Amino acid sequence: MSGNKIVMTSGYSDRTKGAETVINRSFDLLEKAVDEMHLEKVFRFCDYGTADGGTSTGMWKFVCSKVLELGGDREIEVILNDLPKMIGATLVKNGQSLSELYPKVRVLISPESFYNATAVRKSIDLGFSATAMHWLSKLPYHIENHTHPNACPNREDFEAFCRQSAIDWKLLLSRRKEELKPGGKMVFVNLSRNSEGMYLGHNKEDKNLHEVLHNIWRSFKEEGKISLKEYESATFQNFYRSEEEYIKGIEEVGGLTLLDIRTELIKCPYREKFDEDGDVEKFALGLTGTVRSWSEHVFFEAVSSRKDVKKDKRDIVEAFYGRFKEEVANNPTSYSMDYIENYLLVSKAFSPA
């Protein structure tokens, strides 16, 4: 993602309980991929956009155990990929714990955008990416009257981001195809929109979280807390694709066979816990934290050009999420963050594409 300013909040995994559930529901595709693969002496596995790795460690162990169970005195090379600024001590620690658990596993870190080459050509047996490739390589432009392209009222804005998303999806597929061995496989788990128009935070029952975030940001403009330019500068550099858009990209890139695809709704773990215990404060805090983990950088970057000291910019962002938390606490039964995830398994052709 050249020139992007995408950064996840520190302690990402601790604030994204649902992301691990999303990953764990892909185990059937990972098992299918390994079972149908011709394994060589060294098995190379790459996790693209792994963040700090906290939500992925169970998945890494599942893949390594599955491969080692097949015997053959096989060694495994696990490549953990994310942007250089995302590589930190937590990812290193999580990677080390995997190699300590499995003596035949070696862990490497690839500090690179997954829009670029991240591994040697024709070297990867199995690739995986979860809740990452909805991020676009670039922002088409700043939307003037909303913060997110999937929720904005202007169809032209939606279509512009949809076009960029289609370009990026084909680029991502092409990069992965280059890195996969002939017969290699890739499991994608992507934030998506389903046939009913639902997407992350929009289940058509509770409040649309992207509308809530936008309305609070707009109110900050109306109250004079931020300028018009700062209001318009808060645009998410991502897009939730449909199942049809995923399939179209695979067909247009060529050389990849679609083995499995499905779109699922995964319930918000914070809302499920609240429905059990009724703890409003805990729910409001948890939901605010998980929303903040993937959205904070958008609003902080929107005010980053002002000349105030960093503390003043941070105060604006703190007040923003403070208001979000207050709104959740005042009406908790109207809030949740359900995931809409597309699960996709593809295989690279044996013959040159």
N, C-alpha and C positions, 0 to 999 in steps of 0.2 A: 504494500500500500504506500506507494511513493508519495512523500510529502504530506501524509496524513498526520493527524494529531490524536489518534485513538489510543487511549490508555485506560485500563481497567483499574478500579480502586484497589488500593493495597488490602491484603486480606480477602481477596476475591472469593476464594473457595469457602471461607467461613460464612460468607454472606449470601451464598447461592446454593442452598440446600436442594432446590429443585433440579439444578443442573446435573447433579450426580444421579438422581433418579432417571433423568432423561438418558444419560449415558448407559446406565445399567439395563435399560430396555432395548439396547442394541445388541446384547450378547448373542441372541439367536442368529443375527446376521454375521457376527464375527465368527461364531462357531461354524456356520455354513461356509464361510469364506475359507477357513483353514481346512475343513474337511474335504473341500473340493479342489485343493491346491496341491501341486506337485512340489514337495519340500526338498530343498537341497541341503548341503552341509551347514550353511549359514542362513538363518532366517532373519530378514531385515523388516522391521516394523516401524512406521513413522506416525506420530500423533501430531497433526497440524493444528496450530493455534491452541496449544494446551494450557495457556495462562500459567498459573503457579503449580498446576498438576494435581492440586488437592482433590478435585472432583473426578480425576481420571485414574488414580492409583489402583482402584479395584478393577478397572477395565484392563490396565496394563498387566496385572497379575493374572487375570482371566486368560488373556491371549498367551502369555508366557507359559502358564500351566498347561494350556491346551496343546501348544506346540511341543513342549518337553514330554508330555505324556505319549506322544507318538514315537518317542525313542529315536534311535539312530545316532546317539552321541552328538546331537545337534547343538550348535551355539546360536544365540540370539543377539542381534544388535538392535537396540531400541533408540530411535532418534526422536527427541523432543523438540518441537519447533514452535517458535513464536517470535514476535518482533523483538529486536535487541533491548528496547526499554522495558519489555515485559520479563526478561530473564533476570531472576533474582535469587536470593538465598533459598527461598522456599522451594522453588522448582529444582534447584540443585540438590537440596536435601531429599526431596521426594524421589528424584532420580537415583540418588545414592542408596536409598532404602530398598529400591527394587533390585539393584545389583548385589546388595548385601544378602537379600533373601534368596536370590537365584545365582549361584556361582557361575553358571554358564551364560549369564546375561551381561552384556556391556551396554552402558548408557552413554549416548552422545547428545549434545545440545546443538541445535541449528538456529542461530540468532538471525533470522531472515524473514521477510514478508512472504507469506505463502502465495502471493501473486508472482513471486520470482522463483527461480530454481532453488530448492532447499536440500536436494540430495543428488548424488550422481545419477546420470541417465541409466535407465533399465536396471536399477539396483534394489528397488523396494518390492518386497513380496506382498505386504499388506499395509495399506494406508488407512488412516482414521482421522476424522475431524468432527467435533461436536460443538454446536452453538457458537460458531465462529465465522463461517463463510457467508453470512448475511451482510457482513461489513463490506462496503464497496471500496474499490481501489482509489476512487476519488469522489468528491462531492460535485454533482452536476452544477449546482448553484445553491444559494441559501433561499429557502422557501420563505416568502414574505409574511404569510399569514398562518403559519403552523410550525411545529417543531419536528414532525415526523411525516415522511411521504405517504405511508400507508393510511394515515389518519387524516391527511389534509383534505379540505373540501374541493380544491381545485383539481380537476381531472388532468389538466395539462401538466401540473407538477407531478402527479402520480405517474403519468406516462413517461415523463422525462427520466425519473428514477428507475422505472421499469426497464427502459431501454439500456441505461447504464448497467443495471443488474444483469440483463441478458448478455451484454458484452463481457462483463466480469465473470459470469458463470462459465462461459465458454473458455475464457482464459484460464480459469482455475482447473477446469477439466483437462485442458491441453497440457498444463504444467504437470498435473498428476499422471497423465498418460505418458509423458516423457520419462518420469521417474520410475514408473512401475515396470517390473519385468514382464515379458510376454506371459500371459496367463495370470499375472498379479491382479490383486483385487483391492478395492477401496470402498470403505463404509463411510457414508456421509450422514450426519445427523444435523439437520439445519432448521433453524427457526423459520417458520413458513406461515402461509395463510391457507386455510382449508376451503373446501367448496362452499361453505356457508359464510365466508368472508371473515372468519375469526383469525386472530393472530395473538402474539404475546400480549397478555394484559387486556385482551378484548374477547370475552366469551359470550357477549350479547345478553348476559344476565346481570353482571355487576358493571360498575363504572369502567369505561375505557381508560386505562391508566395513561395512555398517550394523550388523551383529551384532558385528563386531570393535570398532567405535567404542563401541557401547553396553556391551559387556562390560568394556572398559577403564574407562569412566566409572563403571560399577557397582563395579568393584574399588577405585576411588579412594574411593568412599563406604565400602566395607567396611574399608578401611585407615585411615579417619578423615581422609583428605586433604580431602574435601568433606563437607558436611552432607547430610542427607536432602533438605532443601529444594533445595539446589543440584543434587543428583542429579536430582530431579524437574523442575527448571526447564530442563533441556537437552532441548528438543523442537524438531525441525526444522519450520519454517513452510512446508512444501512437501508436494507429493503427486504421485506419478507416475501419470498417467491411462492408461487403456486406449484402444485404437483405437475401441472401441464408445462410450466416454464422449465422445470428441472428436466423433464423428458425431452422437450424440444432441444435444449442445449446439448444433451447427450447425442441425439440424432444428428445434429448439425456438426458436431466436432468429429464424429466418426471414430472407428477403431476401438470403441468401448461397447460392451454388451450390458444391457440392463438386466440384472438377475432378480432384483426384488425392489419394491417400492411401496410405502404406505405412509399415511399421515395420521398422527395421533394427537389427542388432547390429553395432557398430563396435568392433573389438578395441582393447584397451589398448595404446597405443604404448610405454609404459614396459616392459610385460611382453614385448612383441614384441622390443624391443631387448635385454632381459635374456636371452631365449631365444637370441639371436644371439651375444652376447658373454660371458654368464655373470658379469657384473660385479655382485655382490650389493650392495655398498655404493652404487653408482650407482643401482641399481634401487630400493633401500629409500629412498634420499634423494628420488628423483624421484616415486615413488608417494606418499610422505608429503607432499611439497610440493603435489601436485595435489589430494589429498584435503583437505589443510589449506586450500587456496584457497577452497573452498566450504563448509567446515564450521566453521572456527575461531571465527567470530562466535557460533555457537550455544553453544559451551562457555565462551567468555569472558563472554558475557552472563549465563550461569547463575551465575557467581561475582561478577558486577559489584556486587551489593548489599552484599557484605561490607565492613567498614570498614577492612580492611587497605589498605596503600598499593598503588598500581597494580602495583608490582614484584612483590608477593606473588601477585596474581592472575595476572600474566604467568608467574610461576614455575610455577603449577599447570598452565597451558595448555602451557607448554614441556615439562613433565614428561609430560603426557598424550600429546603427539605424539612425544616421545622414546620412550615405551613402544611406541607404534604402530610407529615405525621399527624398534625392536628386534625386535618380533614378526615383521615382514616379513623382516628380515635373517636371523632364525633359521629361517625356513621359507619361503624365497622362491618356491618352485614352487607354493605354495598361495594366492598372492595375484595379483590383477589388478584393473583397473577398466575393464571393458568398458562401453560406452555402449549403452543401448537408446533409440533415437530414433524419434519419429514424424515423418514428413515429410508436410505437408499444404498443399494449394493450394486457395484458395477465391476466388470472384469475386462482387462485389456486383452485384445485379440492376440493370438499367437503369431499370425502372419502380419507383415508390415502394413501399417495403415497409411 
